[in-house]
Amino acid sequence: MRTLIGWLSAWIAGAIGWWLGAKVGLITAVIVSALTGAAGLYAGFRWFDRNLR
């Protein structure tokens, strides 16, 4: 369950990062998406550990 929540939050955060970065350009979208996806994964794991473990 932890993995599912982590990757789901990474997917959502990455999509938001892509949307924001695409306003500037393709390379920016890739970089911002990767950074926000990693942050989303971390946030999802932390949320699970705090609330459901």
N, CA, C and O atoms as a GROMACS GRO file, in nm:
protein
  212
    1MET      N    1   0.082  -0.118   0.000
    1MET     CA    2   0.000   0.000   0.000
    1MET      C    3   0.087   0.126   0.000
    1MET      O    4   0.056   0.225  -0.065
    2ARG      N    5   0.197   0.119   0.074
    2ARG     CA    6   0.288   0.235   0.080
    2ARG      C    7   0.341   0.269  -0.059
    2ARG      O    8   0.350   0.386  -0.096
    3THR      N    9   0.376   0.166  -0.134
    3THR     CA   10   0.430   0.187  -0.268
    3THR      C   11   0.325   0.248  -0.360
    3THR      O   12   0.355   0.339  -0.437
    4LEU      N   13   0.203   0.199  -0.351
    4LEU     CA   14   0.095   0.251  -0.434
    4LEU      C   15   0.070   0.399  -0.405
    4LEU      O   16   0.056   0.479  -0.498
    5ILE      N   17   0.063   0.435  -0.280
    5ILE     CA   18   0.040   0.576  -0.243
    5ILE      C   19   0.158   0.662  -0.286
    5ILE      O   20   0.139   0.773  -0.336
    6GLY      N   21   0.279   0.611  -0.268
    6GLY     CA   22   0.397   0.687  -0.308
    6GLY      C   23   0.401   0.714  -0.457
    6GLY      O   24   0.424   0.827  -0.499
    7TRP      N   25   0.378   0.611  -0.538
    7TRP     CA   26   0.385   0.629  -0.683
    7TRP      C   27   0.266   0.708  -0.737
    7TRP      O   28   0.280   0.780  -0.836
    8LEU      N   29   0.151   0.695  -0.674
    8LEU     CA   30   0.037   0.775  -0.716
    8LEU      C   31   0.063   0.924  -0.691
    8LEU      O   32   0.033   1.008  -0.776
    9SER      N   33   0.117   0.956  -0.576
    9SER     CA   34   0.149   1.096  -0.547
    9SER      C   35   0.262   1.146  -0.638
    9SER      O   36   0.263   1.263  -0.676
   10ALA      N   37   0.357   1.059  -0.672
   10ALA     CA   38   0.463   1.098  -0.766
   10ALA      C   39   0.406   1.126  -0.904
   10ALA      O   40   0.448   1.221  -0.970
   11TRP      N   41   0.311   1.044  -0.947
   11TRP     CA   42   0.249   1.064  -1.078
   11TRP      C   43   0.173   1.196  -1.083
   11TRP      O   44   0.183   1.270  -1.181
   12ILE      N   45   0.097   1.226  -0.979
   12ILE     CA   46   0.020   1.350  -0.975
   12ILE      C   47   0.113   1.471  -0.970
   12ILE      O   48   0.094   1.568  -1.044
   13ALA      N   49   0.213   1.466  -0.883
   13ALA     CA   50   0.308   1.577  -0.873
   13ALA      C   51   0.387   1.595  -1.002
   13ALA      O   52   0.413   1.708  -1.043
   14GLY      N   53   0.426   1.485  -1.064
   14GLY     CA   54   0.500   1.494  -1.190
   14GLY      C   55   0.416   1.555  -1.302
   14GLY      O   56   0.467   1.632  -1.384
   15ALA      N   57   0.288   1.520  -1.304
   15ALA     CA   58   0.199   1.579  -1.405
   15ALA      C   59   0.182   1.729  -1.385
   15ALA      O   60   0.179   1.805  -1.481
   16ILE      N   61   0.172   1.770  -1.261
   16ILE     CA   62   0.162   1.913  -1.232
   16ILE      C   63   0.293   1.982  -1.270
   16ILE      O   64   0.292   2.091  -1.327
   17GLY      N   65   0.406   1.920  -1.238
   17GLY     CA   66   0.536   1.975  -1.275
   17GLY      C   67   0.551   1.986  -1.426
   17GLY      O   68   0.605   2.084  -1.476
   18TRP      N   69   0.505   1.884  -1.498
   18TRP     CA   70   0.512   1.889  -1.644
   18TRP      C   71   0.428   2.005  -1.696
   18TRP      O   72   0.473   2.079  -1.784
   19TRP      N   73   0.309   2.019  -1.644
   19TRP     CA   74   0.219   2.125  -1.689
   19TRP      C   75   0.283   2.264  -1.665
   19TRP      O   76   0.276   2.352  -1.751
   20LEU      N   77   0.343   2.281  -1.549
   20LEU     CA   78   0.408   2.410  -1.519
   20LEU      C   79   0.532   2.431  -1.606
   20LEU      O   80   0.552   2.540  -1.659
   21GLY      N   81   0.615   2.328  -1.621
   21GLY     CA   82   0.737   2.341  -1.699
   21GLY      C   83   0.713   2.357  -1.848
   21GLY      O   84   0.793   2.419  -1.917
   22ALA      N   85   0.603   2.300  -1.898
   22ALA     CA   86   0.574   2.308  -2.041
   22ALA      C   87   0.542   2.450  -2.085
   22ALA      O   88   0.550   2.481  -2.204
   23LYS      N   89   0.508   2.535  -1.991
   23LYS     CA   90   0.483   2.675  -2.025
   23LYS      C   91   0.611   2.745  -2.068
   23LYS      O   92   0.607   2.846  -2.138
   24VAL      N   93   0.726   2.691  -2.026
   24VAL     CA   94   0.855   2.748  -2.061
   24VAL      C   95   0.916   2.677  -2.182
   24VAL      O   96   0.960   2.741  -2.277
   25GLY      N   97   0.917   2.543  -2.177
   25GLY     CA   98   0.974   2.466  -2.288
   25GLY      C   99   0.981   2.319  -2.254
   25GLY      O  100   0.952   2.279  -2.141
   26LEU      N  101   1.020   2.238  -2.352
   26LEU     CA  102   1.021   2.093  -2.335
   26LEU      C  103   1.124   2.048  -2.233
   26LEU      O  104   1.093   1.966  -2.146
   27ILE      N  105   1.245   2.097  -2.242
   27ILE     CA  106   1.351   2.055  -2.148
   27ILE      C  107   1.315   2.097  -2.006
   27ILE      O  108   1.338   2.022  -1.911
   28THR      N  109   1.261   2.215  -1.991
   28THR     CA  110   1.217   2.261  -1.859
   28THR      C  111   1.107   2.172  -1.806
   28THR      O  112   1.105   2.141  -1.686
   29ALA      N  113   1.016   2.130  -1.892
   29ALA     CA  114   0.908   2.042  -1.849
   29ALA      C  115   0.962   1.909  -1.799
   29ALA      O  116   0.914   1.856  -1.698
   30VAL      N  117   1.062   1.854  -1.866
   30VAL     CA  118   1.121   1.727  -1.824
   30VAL      C  119   1.189   1.742  -1.688
   30VAL      O  120   1.170   1.658  -1.600
   31ILE      N  121   1.266   1.847  -1.672
   31ILE     CA  122   1.339   1.868  -1.546
   31ILE      C  123   1.243   1.895  -1.430
   31ILE      O  124   1.256   1.835  -1.324
   32VAL      N  125   1.148   1.984  -1.451
   32VAL     CA  126   1.053   2.017  -1.344
   32VAL      C  127   0.967   1.896  -1.310
   32VAL      O  128   0.937   1.873  -1.192
   33SER      N  129   0.928   1.818  -1.409
   33SER     CA  130   0.849   1.698  -1.384
   33SER      C  131   0.927   1.596  -1.302
   33SER      O  132   0.872   1.534  -1.212
   34ALA      N  133   1.053   1.578  -1.334
   34ALA     CA  134   1.136   1.483  -1.258
   34ALA      C  135   1.152   1.528  -1.113
   34ALA      O  136   1.144   1.447  -1.021
   35LEU      N  137   1.176   1.656  -1.094
   35LEU     CA  138   1.195   1.708  -0.957
   35LEU      C  139   1.066   1.699  -0.875
   35LEU      O  140   1.068   1.657  -0.760
   36THR      N  141   0.956   1.740  -0.936
   36THR     CA  142   0.830   1.735  -0.861
   36THR      C  143   0.783   1.590  -0.842
   36THR      O  144   0.719   1.559  -0.741
   37GLY      N  145   0.813   1.503  -0.937
   37GLY     CA  146   0.779   1.362  -0.919
   37GLY      C  147   0.855   1.301  -0.802
   37GLY      O  148   0.797   1.227  -0.723
   38ALA      N  149   0.983   1.332  -0.792
   38ALA     CA  150   1.062   1.283  -0.679
   38ALA      C  151   1.010   1.339  -0.547
   38ALA      O  152   1.002   1.267  -0.447
   39ALA      N  153   0.974   1.466  -0.547
   39ALA     CA  154   0.919   1.526  -0.426
   39ALA      C  155   0.784   1.463  -0.391
   39ALA      O  156   0.754   1.443  -0.273
   40GLY      N  157   0.704   1.433  -0.491
   40GLY     CA  158   0.576   1.368  -0.467
   40GLY      C  159   0.593   1.228  -0.411
   40GLY      O  160   0.517   1.188  -0.322
   41LEU      N  161   0.691   1.153  -0.461
   41LEU     CA  162   0.719   1.020  -0.409
   41LEU      C  163   0.759   1.028  -0.262
   41LEU      O  164   0.709   0.951  -0.180
   42TYR      N  165   0.847   1.119  -0.231
   42TYR     CA  166   0.891   1.138  -0.093
   42TYR      C  167   0.774   1.178  -0.004
   42TYR      O  168   0.759   1.126   0.106
   43ALA      N  169   0.692   1.272  -0.052
   43ALA     CA  170   0.578   1.318   0.028
   43ALA      C  171   0.477   1.207   0.050
   43ALA      O  172   0.420   1.194   0.158
   44GLY      N  173   0.453   1.125  -0.053
   44GLY     CA  174   0.361   1.014  -0.038
   44GLY      C  175   0.409   0.912   0.063
   44GLY      O  176   0.331   0.862   0.144
   45PHE      N  177   0.538   0.880   0.058
   45PHE     CA  178   0.593   0.786   0.155
   45PHE      C  179   0.586   0.842   0.296
   45PHE      O  180   0.550   0.771   0.389
   46ARG      N  181   0.619   0.968   0.312
   46ARG     CA  182   0.614   1.029   0.445
   46ARG      C  183   0.472   1.034   0.498
   46ARG      O  184   0.448   1.007   0.616
   47TRP      N  185   0.377   1.069   0.411
   47TRP     CA  186   0.237   1.074   0.454
   47TRP      C  187   0.191   0.937   0.502
   47TRP      O  188   0.125   0.926   0.606
   48PHE      N  189   0.226   0.832   0.427
   48PHE     CA  190   0.189   0.698   0.466
   48PHE      C  191   0.251   0.662   0.600
   48PHE      O  192   0.183   0.608   0.687
   49ASP      N  193   0.379   0.690   0.617
   49ASP     CA  194   0.448   0.655   0.741
   49ASP      C  195   0.390   0.727   0.862
   49ASP      O  196   0.385   0.671   0.972
   50ARG      N  197   0.347   0.850   0.844
   50ARG     CA  198   0.290   0.927   0.954
   50ARG      C  199   0.146   0.886   0.988
   50ARG      O  200   0.108   0.882   1.105
   51ASN      N  201   0.067   0.856   0.886
   51ASN     CA  202  -0.076   0.838   0.908
   51ASN      C  203  -0.126   0.694   0.908
   51ASN      O  204  -0.226   0.664   0.972
   52LEU      N  205  -0.059   0.605   0.838
   52LEU     CA  206  -0.114   0.471   0.823
   52LEU      C  207  -0.026   0.360   0.879
   52LEU      O  208  -0.067   0.244   0.878
   53ARG      N  209   0.090   0.392   0.924
   53ARG     CA  210   0.178   0.288   0.975
   53ARG      C  211   0.162   0.271   1.123
   53ARG      O  212   0.229   0.187   1.183
   0.00000   0.00000   0.00000
